[in-house]
């Protein structure tokens, strides 16, 4: 057989392979991009058109990385949310409408000197949050008053000896450790931030004695930015009692992550003050006042009480 005959046989064999491949649903053909599928559909027969249709369905469910934001749609499963949470939240708002809990008068947003410079006010907010850990608001407010009477700034704290500082903040919880943390944090703020506090959660939690709850509250009160939900023991306890998490959580930080998965972001700034006051007055750690709670019929923890 001559060379021309060989080329003809090979060409026909390849043609038969291609036709067989298309009849088997395109097993040997690579997936087409949407533009290529349209062009191929205009040039070839109906089997390719079916391939084009299948590709469109695939894009609708799983957009490729390059197609993000270019008309590709994703089908998303409905997000989880607790049963009756909106009604529960409205009831808590009603019970908290008087704003007469300790947090409403003595929280971090009430402990700084309003006449001080913005930088000093931010520092005082952070200090009040550091003092508030494991401490009642009344005790924290008293310590802040004593500190402010001496001129509460980064420089004044660094110039105060440890024993004097301890006497000023006593009896806040873990006051000895807080003396050390306050001194260390104040030195860092002076050296790295010019006496101001950092404006990010990552930098705030890197400071000695500053945890996630303090960092998110500092962002909200000092910088006016909502960076996350501030979860303390009150919020942690109430969220679990109301089943506002898919499963029981073991720590405030775990609760924060669980709440942020479903709670609308526009409510993040409200939740801490609302639930803290509710926890101080009604949903107490021990012997909660379930009889007086508007959520008694909606609260899983209140059933059977």
C-alpha positions in Angstrom: 0.0 0.0 0.0 1.4 3.4 -0.9 1.8 6.4 1.5 -1.4 8.0 0.3 -3.3 4.9 1.1 -1.8 4.7 4.6 -2.8 8.3 5.3 -6.4 7.6 4.1 -6.7 4.5 6.3 -5.4 6.3 9.4 -7.8 9.3 8.7 -10.8 7.0 8.4 -9.8 5.1 11.5 -9.6 8.4 13.5 -12.9 9.5 12.1 -14.5 6.2 13.2 -13.0 6.6 16.7 -14.3 10.2 17.0 -17.8 9.2 15.9 -17.8 6.3 18.3 -16.6 8.5 21.1 -19.5 11.0 20.5 -22.0 8.2 20.4 -20.8 6.9 23.8 -21.5 10.3 25.3 -18.0 11.9 24.7 -16.0 9.5 26.9 -12.7 10.5 25.2 -13.4 14.2 24.8 -12.2 16.8 27.3 -14.9 19.0 29.0 -15.6 22.2 27.1 -15.7 25.7 28.4 -19.0 27.4 27.9 -17.8 29.5 24.9 -16.2 26.5 23.3 -19.4 24.4 23.8 -21.4 27.1 22.0 -19.0 27.2 19.0 -18.8 23.4 18.8 -22.6 23.2 18.9 -22.9 25.4 15.8 -20.4 23.2 13.9 -21.6 19.7 14.8 -24.7 17.5 15.3 -27.1 17.0 18.1 -24.9 14.7 20.4 -22.6 17.7 20.9 -25.6 19.9 21.7 -26.5 17.4 24.5 -22.9 17.7 25.7 -23.3 21.5 25.8 -26.5 21.2 27.9 -24.9 18.9 30.4 -22.0 21.4 30.8 -24.3 24.2 31.5 -25.9 22.2 34.4 -22.4 21.5 35.7 -21.5 25.2 35.8 -24.8 26.0 37.6 -23.8 23.7 40.4 -20.1 24.0 40.5 -18.6 27.2 39.1 -14.9 26.8 38.3 -12.4 29.2 39.8 -12.1 31.3 36.7 -15.9 31.6 36.3 -16.5 33.1 39.8 -18.3 36.4 39.5 -19.0 36.0 35.7 -22.6 34.9 35.7 -22.0 31.4 37.2 -24.5 30.6 39.8 -24.2 28.4 42.9 -26.9 26.4 44.5 -26.4 26.8 48.3 -28.0 24.7 51.0 -30.2 26.7 53.4 -28.1 27.8 56.4 -29.0 26.5 59.9 -30.7 28.8 62.3 -32.3 28.1 65.7 -36.0 27.6 66.0 -38.0 30.7 67.3 -34.8 32.8 67.7 -36.4 35.9 66.3 -39.3 35.7 68.8 -36.8 34.9 71.6 -34.7 37.9 70.7 -37.7 40.2 70.6 -38.8 39.0 74.0 -35.3 39.7 75.4 -35.4 43.2 73.9 -38.8 43.8 75.7 -37.4 42.6 79.0 -34.3 44.8 78.6 -36.2 47.9 77.4 -35.6 49.7 80.7 -31.8 49.5 80.3 -31.3 49.3 84.1 -28.9 46.4 84.4 -25.4 47.1 85.7 -23.8 46.8 82.3 -26.0 49.6 81.0 -24.5 52.1 83.5 -21.1 50.7 84.3 -20.0 48.9 81.1 -16.8 49.7 79.2 -18.4 52.5 77.2 -19.2 54.3 80.5 -15.8 54.0 82.3 -13.6 56.3 80.2 -13.1 60.0 80.7 -15.2 61.7 78.0 -13.1 64.9 78.2 -9.8 63.1 77.5 -8.2 63.0 74.1 -9.3 60.2 71.7 -6.1 58.3 72.2 -6.4 58.4 76.0 -10.1 57.4 75.8 -9.2 54.4 73.8 -6.6 53.4 76.3 -9.0 53.7 79.1 -11.6 51.6 77.3 -9.0 48.8 76.9 -7.9 49.0 80.5 -11.5 48.8 81.7 -12.0 45.7 79.6 -8.9 44.1 81.0 -10.1 44.8 84.6 -13.6 43.5 83.9 -12.6 39.9 83.3 -14.1 37.7 86.1 -15.2 40.9 87.8 -18.6 42.5 88.4 -19.3 45.7 86.6 -19.6 47.6 89.9 -16.1 46.6 91.0 -14.6 47.4 87.6 -16.2 50.9 87.6 -14.9 51.5 91.1 -11.3 50.6 90.1 -11.5 52.8 87.0 -12.7 55.7 89.1 -9.7 55.4 91.4 -7.3 55.1 88.4 -8.8 58.1 86.6 -8.5 60.2 89.8 -4.7 59.9 89.4 -4.8 60.7 85.7 -5.2 57.5 83.7 -2.7 57.5 80.8 -0.1 55.1 79.5 2.6 57.2 81.0 0.9 57.5 84.4 0.5 53.7 84.6 4.1 53.1 83.7 5.2 55.5 86.4 3.1 53.8 89.1 4.8 51.1 91.1 3.2 47.6 91.2 2.0 47.8 94.8 0.3 51.1 94.3 -1.4 49.9 91.1 -2.5 46.7 92.9 -4.1 48.8 95.7 -5.9 50.9 93.2 -7.5 48.1 91.2 -8.2 45.8 94.2 -10.6 43.9 94.6 -11.0 43.1 90.9 -10.7 39.4 90.1 -7.1 38.1 89.7 -5.8 41.6 90.5 -2.2 40.5 90.9 -2.1 39.0 87.4 -3.8 42.1 86.1 -1.2 44.4 87.5 1.5 42.5 85.5 -0.6 42.4 82.3 -1.5 46.1 82.6 2.1 47.1 83.0 3.3 44.9 80.1 0.5 46.0 77.8 1.1 49.7 78.6 4.8 49.3 77.8 4.0 47.7 74.4 1.5 50.4 73.6 4.0 53.1 74.3 6.8 51.4 72.3 4.9 50.2 69.3 1.7 52.3 69.0 2.7 55.7 70.3 0.5 55.3 73.4 -2.6 54.4 71.4 -4.2 50.9 71.1 -4.1 48.8 67.9 -7.0 48.9 65.6 -7.3 45.2 64.8 -8.4 42.1 66.7 -5.2 40.2 65.8 -3.0 42.9 67.3 -5.3 43.4 70.4 -5.4 39.7 71.3 -1.6 39.6 71.1 -1.4 42.0 74.0 -0.9 40.4 77.5 -4.2 39.9 79.3 -6.4 40.7 76.3 -8.8 38.0 75.1 -11.1 37.8 72.1 -14.1 39.2 73.9 -12.1 42.2 75.1 -10.7 42.7 71.6 -14.1 42.7 69.9 -15.6 45.1 72.5 -12.5 47.4 72.2 -13.0 47.5 68.4 -16.7 48.4 68.9 -16.4 50.9 71.8 -12.9 52.4 71.1 -12.8 52.3 67.3 -16.5 52.1 66.3 -16.0 49.0 64.3 -17.9 45.7 64.4 -15.3 43.0 64.1 -17.2 40.1 65.7 -19.6 39.1 68.5 -18.2 39.8 72.0 -19.0 36.6 74.0 -18.5 36.5 77.8 -19.9 34.0 80.3 -23.4 35.5 80.2 -23.7 35.3 76.4 -22.1 31.8 76.4 -24.6 30.6 79.0 -27.7 32.1 77.5 -26.8 31.0 73.9 -26.6 27.4 75.1 -29.8 27.6 77.2 -31.7 28.9 74.2 -30.0 26.4 71.9 -28.6 29.2 69.7 -25.8 26.8 68.7 -26.1 23.6 66.7 -24.6 21.7 69.6 -23.6 22.6 73.1 -20.4 24.7 73.2 -17.7 24.5 75.9 -16.2 27.9 75.8 -17.2 31.5 75.0 -14.9 31.5 72.0 -16.5 28.4 70.6 -19.9 30.0 71.2 -18.7 33.1 69.3 -17.8 31.1 66.3 -21.1 29.2 66.4 -23.2 32.4 66.7 -21.3 34.2 63.9 -22.2 31.3 61.5 -25.9 32.2 61.4 -26.7 35.4 63.3 -27.2 38.3 60.9 -24.2 40.6 61.0 -26.3 43.7 61.7 -27.2 42.2 65.1 -23.6 41.5 66.2 -23.1 44.8 68.0 -26.3 44.5 69.9 -26.0 41.0 71.2 -23.4 41.5 73.9 -25.0 44.3 75.9 -28.5 42.8 75.4 -27.6 39.3 76.7 -25.2 40.5 79.4 -27.9 42.6 81.0 -30.4 39.8 80.5 -28.0 37.4 82.3 -27.5 39.9 85.1 -31.2 40.4 85.8 -33.2 37.4 84.6 -31.2 34.5 83.2 -28.9 34.1 86.2 -26.1 31.5 86.4 -27.9 29.8 89.3 -31.6 29.8 89.9 -32.6 31.8 86.8 -35.9 33.7 87.0 -37.7 31.5 84.5 -41.2 32.3 85.9 -40.8 35.9 85.0 -39.1 35.3 81.6 -41.1 36.0 78.5 -39.2 33.1 76.8 -40.3 30.5 79.3 -42.4 28.6 76.7 -39.8 29.0 74.0 -36.6 28.2 76.1 -35.5 24.5 76.0 -33.7 25.0 79.4 -36.9 26.3 81.1 -39.0 23.2 80.1 -40.0 21.3 83.2 -39.1 24.0 85.7 
